[in-house]
Amino acid sequence: MCIRDRLSTLPLIQPQNIKTVHFICHSHQDVGWVKTIDEYYTQEVKNVYNRVFAAMKQDSKRKFVAVEMAFVSRYWYEANESLKQDILNFIQNGQLEILNGGWVMNDEAAAYYEDIVDQMTIGHRFSKETFNYVPKAGWQIDPFGHSNSQALLYSQMGMDSWFIERMDYEDFETRKRNKALDIVMLSLIHI
């Protein structure tokens, strides 16, 4: 019995009211914040990647999103040839997607554009040279504010979408009420 059939037996849940929900399995660790990059990698990131990749190898329906190339590159350089081939296969068959693809997930509120461009260039270069993969979507789930400059830079980097988190709660409630949760950010260049 599928979940939809099981849920429809509950008194308040009817099939016409069931929505599609997408869960995006991902990991985000700052490349140095409370811990050093080495502490984050050895204590957290490496374990996440080990478990996720093992699970993805067992079930090709499993997917994962990687963001910070600082961690992906270290994992790659430490991997044996068999694991490297698995990672390449995951990318080729769509199980592993690289979003954002910068060396780090930069802050937006107080970052200087040259710093954003530099760290994105380093991350994208690694992704392209190693995996022949260029990210097509921005992924900013841990910023302290959003900027239209980030949207402009992502657009100029060839990205076609941008996923954000930490929206002001009043703005969110207004957008939710008005069914306007999609956001189109325009920079002064586009106005």
N, C-alpha and C positions, 0 to 999 in steps of 0.2 A: 504494500500500500504506500503510495507516494505521500509526501508531506502535505500537498494540497488536499488530498482526500482525507487525511487524518485531521487536518485543521478544519475542514468543512463540517466535521461532525460536532465541533464545539458550537454551543448555542449562539454566540455572538459573532462568529466568523463564518461568512458565506463566501463562496468562490468569487462573486462579483466584487467583493470588497478587498480581496487579497491583492497586494501590490508586489511588484518585482523588486527585490532588494539585492543589490550587488555588494558583496564583501570583497574588498581589495586587500589581499594579504601583502603586507609590506613591513619593513622595519625602518625606523629612523633613529639614528643616534647622532648626536652632535659630534663633529670632529674636533673634540676638545671643548669642554665647557666645565662641568663639575669634575670630570676625570680627564686624564691625558688621552690622546689618540690611542696610545698603546693599551691603556687600561680599558677603554671602551672596546677596542678590538678583541683583546684576549679574554676579557671577562663577559662580554655580551655578544658582539657582532659575529665573531667566528662560530660560536655555538649556534646562533640563529641560522647562519648560512649552512652549517653542517646538517642540521636537522631538516631544514627546508629542502635542501637539495636531495637528501636521502628520500624524503617523502615524495618529491617530484619524480624521482627515478622510479619509485614503486607505482605511482599513479600519474599517467600522462595528462589527466584532467586537472591536476593541481597547478596553480599558477602563483607567481610571486613577482613583486615589484621591488627593484633595487634603485636607490637614488644616489647615494654618496659614493663617487668613484674612488675617493681616498680609501674606503674600506674594500670596495670591490677589487681594486687593483692589488691591494695587499693580499687578499684572499687568493686572487689569481696567481700571483707570483709564488705563493707558498704551496699551491695545489700541485698534485702529481699529474702526469699526462692523462691518465684515465679521467680524473675529475675535471680537468680542463676540457676534455672532449665532451663530457656530460654538460658542462656549462654552455659550450658552443651549441650543442644540440638543443638545450633548453631555450636558448635565444632564437635559434632557427625555427623551432616548432611553436614558438609563441608562449611557452610556459614561463619564461623569464623575460620580463620587460624592464628596460631601463628608462625611467622617467627622470626628467630634469637633466641628469647626467653631468652635473657640475662636480668639481672636486668635493664640494660641500653643498649643503642646502643653505644658501646665504640668507641673511636677514634682508628685509626690504626697507625697513623704516629708516635705517641710519647708514646704509651701505653706499659707498661711492661707486658710480657706474663703472669706472675702470677696474675696480676690484671685482665686481660682478662678472664683467667680461673676461678678465684674466682667469678667474677660477673656473668659469664655464668652459673656456677654451682648453684649459688643461684637462678637465674631465671629458669633454667631447673628443679631444684628440686621443686620449687613452681608449675610449669606447670605439672610435672609428678604427684605430690602428690594431686593436686587439680583437674586436668582435665584428668589425665591418658594420657597425650599428650606430646610427645617429638618432638620439631621442627626438620624438615628435611632440611631446607633451611636457609642459611645466608642472611641477609638483611642489607646492609650498605649503606644507602642513604645520610648520613650526615658526612662522614669522611673528614679529610684533608690529603688525600693521602691513598694509599692502600699498603698492604704488603703481601708478600707471606707467612709470618708467620701466618697471619690471616687465609689464605686459609688452611694452614696445621692444625691449631687448629680446624677449622670448620670440616675438614675431620676427624680428630681424635674424634670429638664429634658426628660423624655419619651423618653429613649433606652431602647431595648429590649435592647441588648447592649453588651458592652465587650470589646475585644480588647487583650490586654496582652502585654508582652515582658519579659524579664529576670526570670524566675522563678529562685529559688534552685535550684541544680542537684540538691541532695539531695531537696528537695520535688518537683522535676520527676521524678526517677527513681522515687521512691515512688509518685507519681500515675500514672506510665506503667506501672509494674509492676502496680498495682491497677486499671488501666483507668479512672482517675478524673481525667482531664485537664480536664474541664469543671469550672468553679468557680462556685459561687453564693456571692456575698459578701452578708452581711446586716449592716446597721448596727444599732446599739442600738435605733433606732426600730422596726425590724422584729422584734426579738427579744421 
